[in-house]
Amino acid sequence: MQTLLDHNIAPPLAWTGSDLPENAGLVALDPACQDELMELAALLAANPLPVLSLRPDDFELPACRALMARVAALLDQGPGFAIIDGFPLARLEADAAVALYWLLASLVARPVAQSWDGKMLYDVRDTGKQPGNGVRPDITRAGQNLHTDNSYNLCPPDYVALFCKQTAMQGGVSQLVSFHAVHNRMRAECPDLLARLYENFVFDRQREHSPDDEMVVHHPLFAWHGGKLLGRLSKRMVVQGYELAGREMDAAAAAALAALEAALTAPEMMKEFHFQPGQIQIVNNKTIGHARTGFTDWPEPDRKRYLIRLWLRHGGRAFYNG
């Protein structure tokens, strides 16, 4: 039996969107950081290397290191997310922008594979497909449930970074929610259902595994481990997991999942914001649920919504399964 968290968690880890200051988590790249990045872009242009081979330890970057230490504190100590503003996107070539984003994010934790075949840089853009088994919602224009990335596999990332290059014509609003606040709410309103979330559910692994491996995985949605509340959830992957396993979800699990979804999506719980080109969002993937609304894209191919995602993890190997 899993150990249950038996007390409420206070701010800044637990927050509701209605109580959160408008500028919560916002971190502006100051002129010193911007100068460092532009100097680094010139250095990389004169000394080309593949992005994946770049390591922050090879560069001094004192201003950027100090700023990203602030970002790391926001991720781990609250509110659990950061929105980095002021990245000099318009002054950079496309390859240079990606390289600098890679290095900034690497100052938080090491980038790791985002798919079983080892993809490290992941394009988030509409491919025209519909979500389903083997099709991640992030490559569609459909709205998402609040979730944690890679909840359905063996070694989820600690943090998820998104670099906005272009926004959609309409929609695509980013949404964040604090698992600590959701836990507090469910503990007050439905403690029995909350307890069921500490027991195993079935998750669809989205075909991100070797051909002869198990197609589903079993784990709880909440865990109290090492003095920390950890969330690992995706309603879509749970529903698909039970279907793939040919199992009917037990009544308690279905009720708990519905109660969790209601708490996650209550309007007062969420923070919403509109990504701007050049902004970088980083979230703690164990304490924050994230999503985006459905969107309508621009008709011109070169204007379509385009984000680049990184998964960051402190432990394990860089493999998809750690």
WOHU-V474630 format. One record per backbone hydrogen bond with DSSP energy under -1.0 kcal/mol. NH is the residue of the N-H (numbers start at 1). CO is the residue of the C=O. Records with the same first field share a line. If there is no record, write none. Layout:
# WOHU-V474630
NH: CO / CO
This chain:
# WOHU-V474630
14: 10
18: 268
19: 16
20: 16
24: 21
26: 23
27: 83
29: 85
34: 30
35: 31
36: 32
37: 33
38: 34
39: 35
40: 36
41: 37
42: 38
43: 39
44: 40
45: 41
46: 42
53: 50
54: 51
58: 55
59: 56
65: 61
66: 62
67: 63
68: 64
69: 65
70: 66
71: 67
72: 68
73: 69
74: 70
75: 71
76: 72
77: 73
78: 74
80: 74
82: 282
83: 25
84: 280
85: 27
89: 87
91: 88
92: 89
97: 93
98: 94
99: 95
100: 96
101: 97
102: 98
103: 99
104: 100
105: 101
106: 102
107: 104
108: 105
109: 105
112: 311
113: 318
114: 119
118: 115
122: 309
124: 307
127: 139
132: 135
135: 132
139: 136
140: 137
144: 292
147: 290
148: 233
151: 148
153: 150
158: 312
159: 312
160: 283
161: 310
162: 281
163: 308
164: 279
165: 306
166: 306
170: 296
172: 294
174: 273
175: 291
176: 271
177: 289
179: 287
182: 178
183: 179
184: 180
185: 181
186: 182
187: 183
188: 184
189: 185
190: 186
194: 190
195: 191
196: 192
198: 195
199: 196
201: 219
203: 217
204: 237
205: 215
208: 205
209: 207
213: 210
217: 203
219: 201
221: 197
222: 197
223: 230
225: 228
228: 225
230: 223
231: 286
232: 221
238: 234
239: 235
240: 236
241: 237
242: 238
243: 239
244: 240
245: 241
247: 242
254: 250
255: 251
256: 252
257: 253
258: 254
259: 255
260: 256
261: 257
262: 258
263: 259
264: 260
265: 261
269: 266
271: 176
273: 174
278: 164
279: 276
280: 84
281: 162
282: 82
283: 160
284: 80
285: 158
288: 284
289: 177
290: 147
291: 175
293: 173
295: 141
296: 170
303: 300
306: 166
307: 124
308: 163
309: 122
310: 161
312: 159
313: 110
317: 322
322: 319
